[in-house]
Structure formats: C-alpha cells, structure tokens
Amino acid sequence: MIDWKRVSELRSEIGEPDFDEVVELFLEEVEGLLSRLKTDPKPELFHEDLHFLKGCSANLGFGALATMCLSGETIAAGGAPEKIDLPSIFDCYERSKTQFFDGLESGLAA
C-alpha cells in the first residue's frame, strides 16, 4: 500500500523538517479535495481531480492510492466518470494514511 522506498528517498532528499512540511501540505490538499469529492462531486472535473491525487500520492509513496487514481483518471478520460468507484478511493486513502503514520512511527522510512 505504501512505497516505503519512495518515502525514504523523499525524506532523504529534502530533509526531516521539509519532509514534515510536505506531509502536512499533502494532507491539507488531498483531504480538501476528497472532502469536495464527497460533498460536491463534479464528474466533469474527475479527470483533473484524480490526476492531481495520483501525482500527490505517488510523490509521497501512497502507491495503492496512486494506482486507483490512475485507473479512475483513465475511466474519466474515456468519458465514463460515473463508473469511477469514489468510495473505494476514499477508503484506500484512509487505510493508506493509517499505514503511513504507523510505518513512520515504527521506523519503516528511516
């Protein structure tokens, strides 16, 4: 679910203080977008929204989420945004976030 190699690389590349800032910014931006998708979904924006989520997720090592977003992005680009399983994306984010913070706490990204 989490690409710990990517997390470790990012942490090493930018340093601990900046890594913490990147994580905070990721959470703010992704949770803001997910909130909008839950409360006010706009199918005409799904391609753009999922592209954004895919990039953010891949950058921070949320591999499973990035893969799901890529799939949804492809579906939206194909003209069938109603076929995207948003609840599964929301669930994947929550599970990924839990695994991410549990892993950081246990030193998986050392």
C-alpha distances in whole Angstrom, upper triangle without the diagonal:
4,7,9,12,12,12,15,17,17,18,20,22,22,23,22,24,23,19,20,22,19,17,19,20,17,17,20,20,17,18,21,20,18,22,24,22,22,26,27,25,27,26,28,26,22,22,23,21,18,18,18,15,14,15,15,11,11,14,12,8,6,6,5,8,10,10,11,13,15,16,17,19,20,22,23,25,26,28,26,24,25,23,20,18,17,17,14,13,14,12,9,10,11,8,6,10,11,8,9,12,12,11,14,16,16,16,13,14,17
4,6,9,9,8,11,13,13,14,17,18,19,19,19,21,20,16,17,19,16,14,17,18,15,15,19,19,16,18,21,20,19,22,24,23,23,27,28,26,28,28,29,26,23,23,23,21,18,18,18,15,13,14,13,10,9,11,9,5,5,5,7,9,10,11,13,14,16,17,19,20,22,23,25,26,28,30,28,26,27,25,22,20,20,19,16,15,16,14,11,11,12,10,7,9,10,7,7,10,11,9,11,14,14,13,10,10,14
4,5,5,6,9,10,11,13,14,16,17,18,18,20,19,15,17,19,16,15,18,19,16,17,21,20,18,20,23,22,21,24,26,25,26,29,31,29,30,29,30,27,25,24,24,22,19,19,18,16,14,14,13,10,9,10,8,5,6,6,9,11,11,12,14,16,16,18,20,21,22,24,25,26,28,30,29,28,29,27,24,23,22,22,19,17,19,18,14,14,16,14,10,12,14,11,9,13,13,11,12,15,15,14,10,9,13
4,5,5,6,8,10,10,12,14,15,16,15,18,17,14,15,18,16,14,18,19,16,18,21,21,19,21,24,24,23,26,28,27,28,32,33,31,33,32,33,30,28,27,26,25,22,22,21,18,17,16,15,13,11,11,9,7,9,9,12,14,14,15,18,19,20,22,24,24,26,28,29,30,32,34,33,31,33,31,27,26,25,25,22,20,21,20,16,16,17,15,12,13,14,11,9,11,12,8,9,13,12,10,7,6,9
4,5,5,6,9,10,10,12,14,15,16,19,18,14,17,19,17,16,20,20,18,20,23,23,21,24,27,26,26,29,31,30,31,34,35,33,34,34,35,31,29,28,27,26,23,22,22,20,18,17,16,14,12,11,10,8,11,11,14,16,15,16,19,20,20,23,25,25,26,29,30,30,32,35,34,32,34,32,29,28,27,27,25,22,24,23,19,19,20,18,15,16,17,14,12,15,15,12,12,16,15,12,9,7,10
4,5,5,6,9,10,10,12,14,14,17,15,12,15,16,14,13,17,17,15,17,20,20,18,21,24,23,23,26,28,27,28,32,32,30,31,31,31,28,26,25,24,23,20,19,18,16,14,13,12,11,8,8,7,5,9,9,13,14,13,15,18,18,18,21,22,22,24,26,27,27,30,32,32,30,32,30,27,26,25,26,23,21,22,22,18,17,19,18,14,15,17,14,12,15,16,13,13,16,16,14,11,9,11
4,5,5,6,9,10,11,11,11,14,13,9,12,14,11,10,14,15,13,15,18,18,17,19,22,22,22,25,27,26,27,30,31,30,31,31,32,29,27,26,25,23,21,20,18,17,15,14,12,11,10,8,6,5,9,10,14,14,14,16,19,19,19,22,24,24,26,28,28,29,32,34,33,31,33,31,28,27,25,25,23,20,21,21,18,16,17,16,13,13,15,12,9,11,13,10,9,13,13,11,9,6,9
4,5,5,6,8,10,10,10,14,13,10,13,15,13,13,16,18,16,18,21,21,21,23,25,26,26,28,30,30,31,34,35,34,35,35,36,32,30,29,28,26,25,23,22,20,19,17,16,15,13,11,10,9,12,14,17,18,17,20,22,22,23,26,27,27,29,31,32,32,35,37,37,34,36,35,31,30,29,29,27,24,25,24,21,20,21,19,16,16,17,15,12,13,14,11,10,13,13,10,8,5,6
4,5,5,6,9,10,11,14,13,10,14,16,13,14,17,18,17,19,22,22,21,24,26,26,26,29,31,30,32,35,36,34,35,35,35,32,30,28,27,26,24,22,21,20,18,16,15,14,12,10,10,10,13,14,18,19,17,19,22,22,22,25,27,26,28,31,31,31,34,36,36,34,36,35,31,31,30,30,28,25,26,26,23,21,23,22,18,18,20,18,15,16,18,15,13,17,17,14,12,8,9
4,5,5,6,8,9,12,10,7,11,12,10,11,14,14,13,16,18,18,18,21,23,23,24,26,28,28,30,32,33,32,32,32,33,29,28,26,25,23,22,20,18,18,16,14,12,12,11,8,7,9,12,14,17,17,16,19,22,21,21,24,26,25,27,30,30,30,33,35,35,32,35,34,30,30,28,29,27,24,24,25,21,19,21,21,17,17,19,17,14,15,17,15,13,16,17,14,13,9,11
4,6,6,5,6,9,8,5,9,11,10,10,13,14,14,16,19,19,19,21,24,24,25,27,29,29,31,33,34,33,34,35,35,32,30,29,27,26,25,23,21,20,19,17,15,15,14,11,9,11,14,16,19,19,19,22,24,23,24,27,28,28,30,33,33,33,36,38,37,35,37,36,32,32,30,30,28,25,25,25,23,20,21,21,18,17,18,17,13,14,16,13,11,14,15,12,12,8,8
4,6,5,8,11,10,9,12,14,13,14,17,18,17,20,22,23,23,25,27,28,28,31,33,33,34,37,38,37,37,38,38,34,33,32,30,29,27,26,24,23,22,19,18,18,16,13,12,13,17,18,22,22,21,24,27,26,26,30,31,30,32,35,35,35,38,40,40,38,40,39,35,35,33,33,31,28,29,29,26,24,25,24,21,20,22,20,16,17,19,16,14,16,17,14,13,9,9
4,6,9,11,9,9,13,13,12,14,17,17,17,20,22,22,22,25,26,27,28,30,32,32,34,36,37,36,36,36,36,33,31,30,28,27,26,24,22,22,21,18,16,17,15,12,12,14,17,19,22,22,21,24,26,25,25,29,30,29,31,34,34,33,36,38,39,36,39,38,34,34,32,33,32,28,29,29,26,24,26,26,22,21,23,22,18,19,21,19,16,19,20,17,16,12,12
4,7,8,6,6,10,10,9,12,14,14,15,18,19,19,20,23,24,25,26,29,30,31,32,34,35,34,35,35,35,32,31,30,27,26,25,24,21,21,21,18,16,17,16,12,12,14,18,20,23,23,21,24,27,25,26,29,30,29,31,34,34,34,37,38,39,36,39,38,34,34,32,33,31,28,28,29,26,24,25,25,22,20,23,22,18,18,21,19,16,19,20,17,17,13,13
4,6,6,6,9,10,10,12,14,15,16,18,20,21,22,24,26,27,28,30,31,32,34,36,37,36,37,38,38,34,33,32,30,29,28,27,24,23,23,20,18,19,18,15,14,16,19,21,25,24,23,26,29,28,28,32,32,32,34,37,36,37,40,41,41,39,41,40,36,36,34,34,33,29,29,30,27,24,25,26,22,21,22,21,18,17,20,18,14,17,18,15,16,12,12
4,6,5,6,9,10,11,12,14,15,17,19,20,21,22,24,26,26,28,30,31,32,34,35,35,36,37,38,34,33,33,30,29,28,27,24,23,23,21,18,19,19,16,14,16,18,21,24,24,23,27,28,27,29,32,32,32,35,37,36,37,40,42,41,38,40,40,36,35,33,33,31,28,28,28,26,23,23,24,21,18,20,19,16,15,17,15,12,14,16,13,14,11,10
4,5,5,6,9,10,11,13,14,16,17,19,20,21,23,25,26,27,29,30,32,33,34,34,36,37,37,33,33,33,30,28,28,27,24,23,24,22,19,19,20,17,15,18,20,23,26,25,24,28,29,28,30,33,33,32,35,37,37,37,41,42,41,38,40,40,36,35,33,33,32,29,28,29,27,24,24,25,22,19,21,21,17,16,19,18,14,16,18,16,18,14,14
4,5,5,6,9,10,10,12,14,15,16,18,20,21,22,24,25,27,28,30,31,32,32,33,34,34,30,30,29,27,25,25,24,21,20,21,18,16,17,17,14,13,16,18,21,24,23,22,25,27,26,27,30,30,29,32,34,34,34,37,39,39,36,38,38,34,33,31,31,30,27,26,27,25,22,23,24,21,19,21,21,17,16,20,18,15,17,20,18,18,15,15
4,5,5,6,9,10,10,12,14,15,16,18,20,21,22,24,26,27,28,30,31,31,32,33,33,29,28,28,25,24,23,22,19,18,19,16,14,14,15,11,10,12,15,18,20,19,19,23,24,23,24,28,28,27,30,32,32,32,36,37,37,34,36,35,31,31,28,29,27,24,24,24,22,19,20,21,17,15,17,17,13,13,16,15,12,14,17,14,15,11,12
4,5,5,6,9,10,11,12,14,15,16,18,20,21,22,24,26,27,28,30,30,31,32,33,29,28,29,26,24,24,23,20,19,20,18,15,15,17,14,11,14,15,19,21,20,20,24,25,24,26,29,28,28,31,33,32,33,37,38,37,34,36,35,32,30,28,28,27,24,23,23,22,18,19,20,17,14,16,16,13,12,15,14,11,13,16,15,15,13,14
4,5,5,6,8,10,11,12,14,15,16,18,20,21,23,24,26,27,28,28,29,31,31,27,27,27,24,22,22,22,18,18,19,17,14,15,17,14,12,15,17,20,22,20,20,24,25,23,25,28,28,27,30,32,31,32,35,36,36,33,35,35,31,30,27,28,27,24,23,24,22,19,20,21,18,16,18,19,15,14,18,18,15,17,20,18,19,16,17
4,5,5,6,9,10,10,12,14,15,16,18,20,21,22,24,26,26,26,27,28,28,25,24,24,21,19,19,18,15,14,16,13,10,12,13,10,8,12,13,17,19,17,17,20,22,20,22,25,25,24,27,29,28,29,32,33,33,30,32,32,28,27,25,25,25,21,20,22,20,17,18,19,16,14,17,17,14,14,17,17,14,17,19,18,18,15,16
4,5,5,6,9,10,10,12,14,15,16,18,20,21,22,24,25,25,26,27,28,25,23,24,21,19,19,19,15,14,15,14,10,11,13,10,8,11,11,15,17,15,16,19,20,19,21,24,23,23,26,28,27,29,32,33,32,29,30,30,26,25,23,23,22,19,18,19,17,14,15,16,13,10,13,14,10,10,14,14,11,14,17,16,16,13,15
4,5,5,6,9,10,11,12,14,15,16,18,20,21,22,24,24,26,27,28,24,24,24,22,19,20,20,16,15,17,16,12,13,16,13,11,14,14,18,20,17,18,22,22,20,23,26,25,24,28,29,28,30,33,33,33,29,31,31,27,26,23,23,23,20,18,20,19,15,15,17,15,12,14,16,13,12,16,16,14,16,19,18,19,16,18
4,5,5,6,8,10,11,12,14,15,17,18,20,21,22,22,23,25,25,22,21,22,19,16,17,17,13,13,15,14,10,12,14,12,11,14,14,18,20,17,17,21,21,19,21,24,23,22,26,27,26,27,30,31,30,27,29,29,26,25,22,23,23,19,18,20,19,15,16,19,16,14,17,18,15,15,19,19,17,19,22,21,21,19,21
4,6,5,6,8,10,11,12,14,15,16,18,20,21,20,21,23,23,20,19,19,17,14,14,14,11,10,12,11,7,8,11,10,8,11,11,14,16,13,13,17,17,15,18,21,20,19,23,24,23,24,28,28,28,24,26,26,22,22,19,20,19,16,15,17,15,12,13,15,13,11,14,15,12,13,17,17,15,18,21,20,19,17,20
4,6,5,6,8,10,10,12,14,15,16,18,19,19,21,23,24,20,19,20,18,15,15,16,13,11,14,13,10,10,13,13,10,13,12,15,16,13,15,18,18,16,19,21,20,20,24,25,24,26,29,29,28,24,26,26,22,21,18,18,18,15,13,15,14,10,11,14,12,9,12,14,12,12,15,16,15,17,20,20,19,18,21
4,6,5,6,9,10,10,12,14,15,16,17,18,20,22,23,19,19,20,18,15,16,17,13,12,15,15,11,13,16,15,13,16,15,19,19,16,17,21,20,18,21,23,21,21,25,26,24,26,29,29,28,25,26,27,23,22,19,19,20,17,15,17,17,13,14,17,15,13,16,18,15,15,19,20,18,20,23,23,23,21,24
4,6,5,6,9,10,11,12,14,16,16,16,17,19,20,16,16,17,14,11,13,13,10,9,12,12,9,11,14,13,13,16,14,17,18,15,15,18,18,15,18,20,19,18,22,23,21,22,26,26,25,22,23,24,21,20,17,18,19,15,14,17,16,13,14,17,16,14,17,19,17,17,21,21,20,22,25,25,24,22,25
4,5,5,6,8,10,10,12,14,15,14,16,17,18,15,14,15,13,10,10,12,9,7,10,11,8,9,12,12,11,14,12,15,15,11,12,15,14,12,15,17,16,16,19,20,19,21,24,24,23,19,21,21,18,17,14,15,15,12,10,13,13,9,11,14,12,11,15,16,14,16,19,20,19,21,24,24,23,21,24
4,5,5,6,9,10,10,12,14,14,16,18,20,16,15,17,16,12,13,15,12,10,13,14,11,12,15,16,14,16,14,17,17,13,15,18,16,14,18,19,17,18,22,22,20,23,26,25,24,20,21,22,18,17,14,14,15,12,10,12,13,9,10,13,13,11,14,16,15,15,18,20,19,21,24,24,24,22,25
4,6,5,6,9,10,11,12,12,14,17,18,15,14,17,15,11,13,15,12,11,15,15,13,14,18,18,17,19,17,20,19,16,17,20,18,16,19,21,18,18,22,22,20,23,25,25,24,20,21,22,19,18,15,16,17,14,12,15,16,13,14,17,16,15,17,20,19,19,22,23,23,24,27,28,27,26,29
4,5,5,6,9,10,10,10,11,13,14,11,11,13,11,8,10,12,9,8,12,13,12,13,16,17,16,18,16,18,18,14,15,17,15,13,16,18,15,15,18,19,16,19,22,21,20,16,18,19,16,16,12,14,15,12,11,14,15,12,14,17,16,15,18,20,19,20,23,24,24,26,29,29,28,26,29
4,5,5,6,9,10,9,12,13,15,13,11,14,13,9,10,13,11,9,12,14,13,13,16,17,17,18,15,17,16,12,14,16,14,12,15,16,14,15,18,18,16,19,22,21,19,16,16,17,14,13,9,10,12,9,7,11,12,9,11,14,14,13,16,18,18,19,21,23,23,25,27,28,26,25,29
4,5,5,6,8,9,12,14,17,14,13,16,15,12,13,16,14,13,16,18,16,16,20,21,20,21,18,21,19,16,17,20,17,15,19,20,17,18,21,21,19,22,24,23,21,18,18,19,16,15,11,12,14,12,9,13,14,12,12,16,16,15,18,20,20,20,23,25,25,26,29,30,29,28,31
4,5,5,5,6,9,12,13,11,11,14,13,10,12,15,14,13,16,18,16,17,21,22,21,23,20,22,21,17,18,20,18,16,19,20,16,17,20,19,17,20,22,21,19,16,16,18,15,15,12,13,16,13,12,15,17,14,16,19,19,18,21,23,23,24,26,28,28,29,32,33,32,30,34
4,6,6,4,7,9,12,10,9,12,12,9,10,13,13,11,15,17,16,16,19,21,21,22,19,20,19,15,16,18,15,13,16,16,13,14,17,16,14,17,19,18,16,12,13,14,12,11,8,10,12,10,9,13,14,13,14,18,18,18,20,22,22,23,26,27,28,30,32,33,31,30,34
4,6,6,10,12,15,13,12,16,16,12,13,17,16,14,17,20,18,18,22,23,22,23,20,22,20,16,18,20,16,15,19,18,15,17,20,18,17,20,22,20,18,14,14,15,13,12,8,8,12,11,9,12,14,13,14,17,18,17,20,22,22,23,25,27,28,29,31,33,31,31,34
4,6,10,12,15,14,14,17,17,14,16,19,18,17,20,22,21,21,25,26,25,26,23,25,23,20,22,23,20,18,22,22,18,19,22,21,19,22,24,22,20,16,15,18,16,15,12,12,15,14,12,15,18,16,17,20,21,20,22,25,25,26,28,30,30,32,34,35,34,34,37
4,6,10,12,11,12,15,15,13,15,18,17,17,20,22,21,22,25,26,26,27,24,26,24,21,22,23,20,18,21,21,17,18,21,19,17,20,22,19,18,14,14,17,15,15,12,14,17,16,14,18,19,18,19,22,23,23,25,27,27,28,31,32,32,34,37,37,36,35,39
4,6,9,8,8,12,12,10,12,15,15,14,17,20,19,20,23,24,24,25,22,24,22,18,19,20,17,15,18,17,14,14,17,16,13,16,18,16,14,11,10,13,11,12,10,12,15,13,13,16,18,17,18,21,22,22,25,27,26,28,30,31,32,34,36,37,35,34,38
4,5,5,7,10,11,9,12,14,15,15,17,19,20,21,23,25,26,27,24,25,23,20,20,21,18,16,18,17,14,13,16,15,11,14,16,13,13,9,10,13,12,14,12,15,17,15,16,19,20,19,21,24,24,24,27,29,29,30,33,34,34,36,38,39,37,36,39
4,5,5,8,10,9,11,13,15,15,17,19,20,20,23,25,26,26,23,24,22,19,19,19,16,14,15,15,11,11,13,11,8,11,12,10,9,6,7,10,9,12,11,14,16,15,16,19,20,19,22,24,24,25,28,29,29,31,33,34,35,37,39,39,37,36,39
4,6,7,9,10,11,13,14,16,17,19,20,21,23,25,26,27,25,25,24,21,20,20,18,15,16,16,13,11,13,12,8,10,12,9,10,8,10,13,12,15,14,18,19,17,19,22,22,22,24,27,26,27,30,31,31,33,35,36,36,39,41,41,38,37,41
4,6,5,6,8,10,11,12,14,16,17,18,20,21,23,24,22,22,21,18,17,18,16,13,14,15,12,10,13,12,9,10,13,11,12,9,12,14,12,15,13,17,18,16,17,20,20,19,22,24,24,24,27,28,28,30,32,33,33,35,37,37,35,34,37
4,5,5,6,8,10,10,12,14,15,16,18,20,21,22,19,19,18,15,14,15,13,10,11,11,8,7,10,9,6,9,11,10,10,7,9,11,9,11,10,14,15,12,14,17,17,16,19,21,21,22,25,26,25,27,30,30,31,33,35,35,33,32,35
4,6,5,6,9,10,10,12,14,15,16,18,20,21,19,18,18,15,13,14,12,9,9,10,7,5,7,8,5,6,9,9,10,8,12,12,10,13,12,16,16,14,16,19,18,18,21,23,21,23,26,26,26,28,31,30,31,34,35,35,32,31,34
4,6,5,6,9,10,11,13,14,16,17,19,20,18,19,19,15,14,15,14,10,11,13,10,8,11,12,9,9,13,13,14,11,15,16,13,16,14,18,18,15,17,20,19,18,21,23,21,22,26,26,25,27,30,30,30,33,35,34,32,30,33
4,5,5,6,9,10,11,12,14,16,17,18,16,17,17,13,12,14,13,9,11,12,10,8,12,12,10,12,15,15,15,11,14,15,12,14,11,15,15,12,13,17,16,14,17,20,18,19,22,23,22,24,27,27,27,30,32,32,29,28,31
4,5,5,6,9,10,10,12,14,15,16,14,14,13,10,9,10,9,5,7,9,7,5,9,10,9,10,13,14,14,11,13,13,10,12,10,13,13,10,12,15,13,12,16,18,16,17,21,21,20,23,25,25,25,28,30,30,27,26,29
4,6,5,6,9,10,11,12,15,15,14,14,14,11,9,11,11,7,7,10,9,6,9,11,10,10,14,15,15,13,16,16,13,15,14,17,16,13,15,18,16,15,18,20,18,19,22,22,21,24,26,26,26,29,31,30,27,26,29
4,5,5,6,9,10,11,13,14,13,14,15,12,10,12,12,9,10,13,12,10,13,15,13,14,17,18,18,16,18,19,15,17,15,17,17,13,15,18,16,14,17,19,17,17,21,21,19,22,25,24,24,27,29,28,26,24,27
4,5,5,6,8,10,11,12,10,11,12,8,7,10,10,7,9,12,10,10,13,15,14,15,18,19,18,15,18,18,14,14,12,14,14,10,11,14,12,10,14,15,13,14,17,18,16,19,21,21,21,24,26,25,23,22,25
4,6,5,6,9,10,10,9,9,10,7,4,7,8,5,6,9,10,8,11,14,13,14,17,18,18,16,18,18,14,15,13,16,14,11,13,15,12,11,15,16,13,15,18,18,16,19,22,21,21,24,26,25,22,21,24
4,5,5,6,9,10,10,10,12,10,7,10,12,9,9,13,13,11,14,17,16,16,19,21,21,19,22,21,18,19,17,19,18,14,16,18,15,14,17,18,15,16,19,19,17,19,22,21,21,24,26,24,22,20,23
4,6,5,6,9,8,10,12,10,8,12,13,10,12,15,15,14,17,19,18,19,22,23,23,20,23,22,19,19,17,19,18,14,15,17,14,12,15,16,13,13,17,17,14,16,19,19,18,21,23,22,20,18,21
4,5,5,6,5,7,9,6,5,9,10,9,10,13,14,13,16,18,18,19,22,23,23,20,22,21,18,17,15,17,15,12,13,14,11,9,12,13,10,10,14,14,11,14,17,16,16,19,21,20,18,16,19
4,5,5,6,6,9,8,5,8,11,10,10,13,15,14,16,19,19,19,22,24,24,22,24,23,19,19,18,19,17,14,16,17,13,12,15,15,12,13,16,15,13,16,18,17,17,20,21,20,17,15,19
4,6,8,9,12,11,9,12,15,13,14,17,18,17,19,22,22,22,25,27,27,24,27,26,22,22,21,22,20,17,18,19,16,14,17,17,14,14,17,16,13,16,18,17,16,20,21,19,17,14,17
4,6,8,11,11,10,13,15,14,15,18,19,19,21,23,23,24,27,29,28,26,28,27,23,22,20,21,19,16,17,17,14,12,14,15,11,11,14,13,10,12,15,13,12,16,17,16,14,11,14
4,5,9,9,8,11,13,13,14,17,18,18,20,23,23,24,26,28,28,25,27,26,22,21,20,21,18,15,17,17,13,12,14,13,10,11,13,11,9,12,14,12,12,16,16,15,12,10,14
4,6,6,6,9,10,11,12,15,16,16,18,20,21,22,24,26,25,23,24,23,19,18,16,17,14,12,13,13,9,8,11,10,6,8,11,10,8,11,13,12,13,16,17,16,14,13,17
4,5,5,6,9,10,11,12,14,15,17,19,20,21,23,25,24,22,24,22,18,17,17,17,14,12,14,14,10,10,13,12,9,11,14,12,11,15,16,14,16,19,19,18,15,14,18
4,5,5,6,9,10,11,12,14,16,17,18,20,21,23,22,20,21,19,16,14,14,14,11,9,12,11,7,9,11,10,8,11,13,11,12,15,16,15,17,20,20,20,17,17,21
4,5,5,6,9,10,10,12,14,15,16,18,20,21,20,17,19,17,14,12,11,12,10,7,9,9,6,6,10,10,7,10,13,12,12,15,17,16,18,20,21,21,19,18,22
4,5,5,6,9,10,10,12,14,15,16,18,20,19,17,19,18,14,14,13,15,12,9,12,13,10,10,13,13,11,13,16,15,14,17,19,18,19,22,23,23,20,19,22
4,5,5,6,9,10,11,13,14,15,17,19,18,16,18,16,13,13,13,15,12,10,13,14,10,11,15,14,12,15,18,16,16,20,21,20,21,25,25,24,21,21,24
4,5,5,6,9,10,11,12,14,15,17,15,14,15,13,10,9,10,11,8,7,10,11,8,10,13,13,12,15,17,17,17,20,21,21,23,25,26,26,23,23,26
4,5,5,6,8,10,10,12,14,15,14,12,14,13,9,10,9,12,10,7,10,12,10,10,14,15,13,15,18,18,18,21,23,22,23,26,27,27,24,23,27
4,5,5,6,9,10,10,12,14,14,13,15,14,11,12,12,15,13,11,14,16,13,14,18,18,16,18,21,21,20,23,25,24,25,28,29,29,26,25,28
4,5,5,6,9,10,11,13,12,11,13,11,8,10,11,14,12,10,14,15,13,15,18,18,17,20,22,22,22,25,26,26,27,30,31,31,27,27,31
4,5,5,6,8,10,11,9,8,10,8,5,8,8,12,11,9,12,14,13,14,17,18,17,19,22,22,22,25,27,27,28,31,32,32,29,28,32
4,5,5,6,9,10,10,8,12,11,9,11,11,15,14,12,15,17,16,16,19,20,19,21,24,24,23,26,29,28,29,32,33,33,30,29,32
4,5,5,6,9,9,9,12,11,10,12,14,17,16,14,18,19,18,19,22,23,21,24,27,26,26,29,31,30,31,34,35,35,32,31,34
4,5,5,7,6,6,9,7,7,10,12,15,15,14,17,19,18,19,22,23,22,24,27,27,27,30,32,32,33,36,37,36,34,33,36
4,5,5,5,4,8,8,7,11,12,16,16,14,17,19,19,19,22,24,23,25,28,28,28,31,33,32,33,36,37,37,35,34,37
4,5,7,8,12,11,11,15,15,19,19,17,20,22,21,22,25,26,25,27,30,30,29,32,35,34,35,38,39,39,36,34,38
4,6,8,11,10,11,15,16,20,19,18,21,24,23,24,27,28,27,29,32,32,32,35,37,36,37,40,41,41,38,37,40
4,6,9,9,11,14,16,19,20,19,21,24,23,24,27,29,28,30,33,33,33,36,38,38,39,41,43,42,40,39,42
4,5,6,8,11,13,16,17,16,19,21,21,22,25,26,26,28,31,31,31,34,36,36,37,40,41,41,38,38,41
4,5,6,9,10,13,14,14,16,18,18,19,22,23,23,25,28,28,29,31,33,33,34,37,38,39,36,35,39
4,6,8,9,12,14,14,16,18,19,20,22,24,24,26,28,29,30,32,34,34,36,38,39,40,37,37,41
4,6,9,12,12,13,15,17,17,19,21,22,23,25,27,27,28,31,32,33,34,37,38,38,35,35,39
4,6,9,9,9,12,14,14,15,18,19,19,21,23,24,25,27,29,29,31,33,34,35,32,32,35
4,6,6,7,9,10,11,13,15,16,17,19,21,21,22,25,26,27,29,31,32,33,30,30,34
4,5,5,6,9,10,11,13,14,15,17,19,20,21,23,24,25,27,29,30,31,29,29,32
4,5,5,6,9,10,11,12,14,15,17,18,20,21,23,24,26,27,29,30,28,28,32
4,5,5,6,9,10,10,12,14,15,16,18,20,21,22,24,26,27,28,25,26,30
4,5,5,6,9,10,10,12,14,15,16,18,20,20,22,24,25,26,24,24,28
4,5,5,6,9,10,11,13,14,15,17,19,20,21,23,24,26,24,24,27
4,5,5,6,8,10,11,12,14,16,17,18,20,21,23,24,22,23,26
4,5,5,6,8,10,10,12,14,15,16,18,20,21,22,20,20,24
4,6,5,6,9,10,10,12,14,15,16,18,20,21,19,19,22
4,5,5,6,9,10,11,12,14,15,17,18,20,19,19,22
4,5,5,6,9,10,11,12,14,15,16,18,16,17,21
4,5,5,6,9,10,10,12,14,15,16,14,14,18
4,5,5,6,8,10,11,12,14,15,14,14,17
4,5,5,6,8,10,11,12,14,13,14,17
4,6,5,6,8,10,10,12,10,12,15
4,6,5,6,9,10,11,9,9,13
4,5,5,6,9,10,10,10,13
4,6,5,6,9,9,11,13
4,5,5,6,5,7,10
4,5,5,6,6,8
4,6,8,9,10
4,6,8,9
4,5,5
4,6
4
